[in-house]
Amino acid sequence: VLCEQDKSDNQALPKTHNSVGIDLGLTDLAILSNGIKYPKSTYDRDLKANLRIWERKMSRRQRNALKEIAFDRKDGLEPRELKDFPRYQQARKTVAKYKAKIANRRKDRLQKLTTSIVKNHDIIVVEDLRTSNMLKNHKLAKSISNASWYEFVRELEYKCNWYGKQLIKVAPQNTSRRCSNCGMLNKEFSKLTQNEWMKVRQWDCPNCGTHLDRDTNASINILNKGLASL
């Protein structure tokens, strides 16, 4: 593959005079303060279905191969190794192929999404999430890993450096519990458990009566925090 590379150090994109706050979620991958929501990827469902089929085949063929190896030892023969079973090797390679395809599709989507956000905004504000700590929650660990929050922020960070944009990270505390219209913190939500709070998608501010979408409200608060830090 041959490509032309710009030798100049200045790769800055034209200024758009737009700023955006981004809330990262599990229902939707990214929720922007302008109301745009990017849902989780669903285009790899066909690959996931095939992956599950071949993982079961691989597991079954591995068990059969191990039984054959045990029979070899029992009969006093030189025991074969797993590499000597072509059907197991075929299943193992097919599983690896599907896993690589799923990973590549996710990478491609993240690259296109982050590039689009950086091109259209001069200031981007995101939550400073500690995903390593959040993965300790076993009920949410798989969903958080599939969401690729860390990779999403990492790509935004280096692309902002490349193209002359600004990325601001803010503390995520109370961004979804505070009304973005009047600024009041709804203390009633602090009484809910984590699982109960995750089920709350919309709420009305008891102070000003504004009807709020939880994720959009959080992204607006994230943007306000970032702009205030400037």
C-alpha positions as CSV (number, residue, x, y, z in Angstrom):
1,V,0.0,0.0,0.0
2,L,1.5,3.3,-1.1
3,C,0.2,6.6,0.3
4,E,1.2,10.3,0.2
5,Q,2.3,11.8,3.5
6,D,2.1,15.5,4.3
7,K,5.6,16.5,5.6
8,S,4.5,19.7,7.3
9,D,4.0,19.7,11.0
10,N,0.8,21.6,10.8
11,Q,-2.2,19.2,10.3
12,A,-4.7,21.5,12.0
13,L,-8.2,21.2,10.6
14,P,-10.4,24.3,9.9
15,K,-12.0,25.8,13.0
16,T,-15.7,25.1,13.4
17,H,-16.3,27.2,16.6
18,N,-18.4,24.3,18.0
19,S,-18.0,22.6,21.3
20,V,-19.5,19.3,22.5
21,G,-19.8,17.2,25.7
22,I,-19.9,13.5,25.4
23,D,-21.4,11.0,27.9
24,L,-20.3,7.4,27.5
25,G,-23.0,4.8,28.2
26,L,-23.9,1.2,27.9
27,T,-27.2,1.6,26.1
28,D,-25.7,4.0,23.6
29,L,-21.9,4.2,23.1
30,A,-21.7,8.0,23.0
31,I,-24.4,10.6,23.7
32,L,-23.5,14.2,22.6
33,S,-24.7,17.3,24.2
34,N,-26.5,18.4,21.0
35,G,-28.8,15.4,21.3
36,I,-27.1,13.0,18.9
37,K,-26.8,9.4,20.1
38,Y,-24.5,6.8,18.7
39,P,-25.9,3.3,19.6
40,K,-23.8,0.3,20.4
41,S,-22.6,-1.7,17.4
42,T,-25.1,-4.2,16.2
43,Y,-23.6,-4.9,12.7
44,D,-21.4,-7.8,14.1
45,R,-24.3,-9.9,15.3
46,D,-24.0,-12.3,12.3
47,L,-20.3,-12.8,13.2
48,K,-21.1,-13.3,16.9
49,A,-23.7,-16.0,16.0
50,N,-21.2,-17.8,13.8
51,L,-18.5,-17.4,16.5
52,R,-20.7,-19.1,19.1
53,I,-21.4,-22.0,16.7
54,W,-17.7,-22.5,16.0
55,E,-16.7,-22.1,19.7
56,R,-19.0,-25.0,20.5
57,K,-17.5,-27.1,17.7
58,M,-14.0,-26.3,18.9
59,S,-14.9,-27.3,22.4
60,R,-16.5,-30.6,21.3
61,R,-13.6,-31.5,19.0
62,Q,-11.1,-30.7,21.7
63,R,-12.8,-33.0,24.1
64,N,-12.9,-35.8,21.5
65,A,-9.2,-35.2,20.8
66,L,-8.3,-35.4,24.5
67,K,-10.2,-38.7,24.8
68,E,-8.2,-40.1,21.8
69,I,-5.0,-39.0,23.5
70,A,-6.0,-40.7,26.7
71,F,-6.8,-43.9,24.8
72,D,-3.3,-43.8,23.3
73,R,-1.7,-43.6,26.7
74,K,-4.0,-46.4,27.9
75,D,-3.0,-48.7,25.0
76,G,0.7,-48.0,25.5
77,L,1.0,-46.0,22.3
78,E,2.9,-42.8,21.7
79,P,0.2,-40.2,22.6
80,R,-0.7,-37.8,19.9
81,E,-0.9,-34.0,20.4
82,L,-3.7,-31.6,19.7
83,K,-1.9,-30.4,16.6
84,D,-2.3,-33.9,15.1
85,F,-6.1,-33.5,15.0
86,P,-7.0,-31.6,11.8
87,R,-10.7,-31.1,12.6
88,Y,-9.8,-29.5,16.0
89,Q,-7.2,-27.3,14.3
90,Q,-9.7,-26.2,11.6
91,A,-12.2,-25.2,14.3
92,R,-9.5,-23.3,16.3
93,K,-8.4,-21.3,13.2
94,T,-12.0,-20.5,12.3
95,V,-12.7,-19.2,15.8
96,A,-9.6,-17.0,15.6
97,K,-10.8,-15.7,12.2
98,Y,-14.2,-14.7,13.5
99,K,-12.7,-13.0,16.6
100,A,-10.3,-11.0,14.4
101,K,-13.2,-9.9,12.1
102,I,-15.3,-8.7,15.1
103,A,-12.4,-6.8,16.6
104,N,-11.6,-5.2,13.2
105,R,-15.2,-4.1,12.7
106,R,-15.2,-2.4,16.1
107,K,-11.9,-0.7,15.5
108,D,-13.2,0.6,12.1
109,R,-16.3,2.0,13.6
110,L,-14.5,3.7,16.5
111,Q,-12.0,5.3,14.1
112,K,-14.7,6.7,11.8
113,L,-16.8,8.0,14.8
114,T,-13.9,9.7,16.6
115,T,-12.6,11.3,13.4
116,S,-16.1,12.7,12.6
117,I,-16.4,14.2,16.1
118,V,-12.9,15.8,16.0
119,K,-13.6,17.3,12.5
120,N,-16.9,18.9,13.6
121,H,-15.9,20.3,17.0
122,D,-13.1,22.5,18.3
123,I,-13.6,21.7,22.0
124,I,-14.5,18.2,23.1
125,V,-15.3,17.4,26.8
126,V,-15.5,13.8,28.1
127,E,-15.7,12.1,31.4
128,D,-12.5,11.0,33.1
129,L,-13.6,7.5,33.7
130,R,-11.6,4.8,35.6
131,T,-12.6,1.9,33.5
132,S,-10.3,-0.5,35.4
133,N,-12.2,0.1,38.6
134,M,-15.6,-0.2,36.9
135,L,-14.6,-3.6,35.4
136,K,-14.7,-4.9,39.0
137,N,-18.5,-4.8,38.8
138,H,-19.0,-8.3,37.4
139,K,-22.5,-7.6,36.2
140,L,-21.3,-4.7,34.0
141,A,-17.8,-5.9,33.1
142,K,-18.7,-7.5,29.8
143,S,-20.8,-4.6,28.6
144,I,-18.1,-2.1,29.6
145,S,-15.4,-4.0,27.8
146,N,-17.5,-4.3,24.6
147,A,-18.2,-0.5,24.7
148,S,-14.5,0.2,24.4
149,W,-14.7,3.5,26.4
150,Y,-10.9,3.6,27.0
151,E,-10.1,3.2,23.3
152,F,-12.8,5.8,22.3
153,V,-11.2,8.4,24.6
154,R,-7.7,7.4,23.6
155,E,-8.5,8.0,19.9
156,L,-10.1,11.3,20.6
157,E,-7.0,12.4,22.5
158,Y,-4.4,11.8,19.9
159,K,-6.6,13.0,17.1
160,C,-7.2,16.3,18.9
161,N,-3.4,16.6,19.2
162,W,-3.0,15.9,15.5
163,Y,-5.6,18.3,14.2
164,G,-5.3,21.2,16.6
165,K,-8.4,20.6,18.6
166,Q,-8.8,20.6,22.4
167,L,-9.9,17.6,24.6
168,I,-10.9,18.3,28.2
169,K,-11.5,15.5,30.8
170,V,-13.8,16.3,33.7
171,A,-14.9,14.4,36.8
172,P,-18.0,12.3,36.2
173,Q,-19.5,12.7,39.6
174,N,-23.2,13.7,39.6
175,T,-23.3,14.7,35.9
176,S,-26.5,12.7,35.4
177,R,-28.1,13.6,38.7
178,R,-27.8,17.3,38.3
179,C,-30.3,19.3,36.3
180,S,-28.6,21.0,33.3
181,N,-31.3,23.7,33.2
182,C,-31.2,25.0,36.8
183,G,-28.2,23.2,38.2
184,M,-30.0,21.6,41.2
185,L,-28.7,18.2,42.4
186,N,-31.4,15.7,42.8
187,K,-30.5,14.0,46.1
188,E,-33.4,11.5,45.8
189,F,-31.3,9.5,43.4
190,S,-28.5,9.0,45.9
191,K,-30.9,6.7,47.8
192,L,-31.1,4.2,44.9
193,T,-28.9,1.2,44.4
194,Q,-26.6,1.1,41.4
195,N,-28.9,-1.3,39.6
196,E,-32.0,0.8,40.3
197,W,-30.2,4.0,39.2
198,M,-29.2,2.3,35.9
199,K,-32.9,1.8,35.1
200,V,-33.7,5.5,35.4
201,R,-33.6,6.8,31.8
202,Q,-35.7,10.0,32.2
203,W,-36.7,12.2,35.1
204,D,-38.3,15.6,35.9
205,C,-36.4,18.2,37.9
206,P,-38.2,18.8,41.2
207,N,-37.0,22.4,41.2
208,C,-37.7,23.8,37.7
209,G,-39.9,21.0,36.4
210,T,-37.7,20.4,33.3
211,H,-38.1,16.9,31.7
212,L,-34.7,15.5,31.3
213,D,-33.2,12.6,29.3
214,R,-30.7,11.1,31.6
215,D,-27.8,10.7,29.1
216,T,-28.3,14.0,27.2
217,N,-28.6,15.8,30.5
218,A,-25.3,14.3,31.6
219,S,-23.5,15.3,28.4
220,I,-24.7,18.9,28.7
221,N,-23.4,19.0,32.3
222,I,-20.1,17.5,31.1
223,L,-19.8,20.2,28.5
224,N,-20.6,22.9,31.1
225,K,-18.0,21.5,33.4
226,G,-15.4,21.6,30.7
227,L,-16.1,25.1,29.6
228,A,-16.1,26.3,33.2
229,S,-12.6,24.8,33.6
230,L,-11.4,27.1,30.7
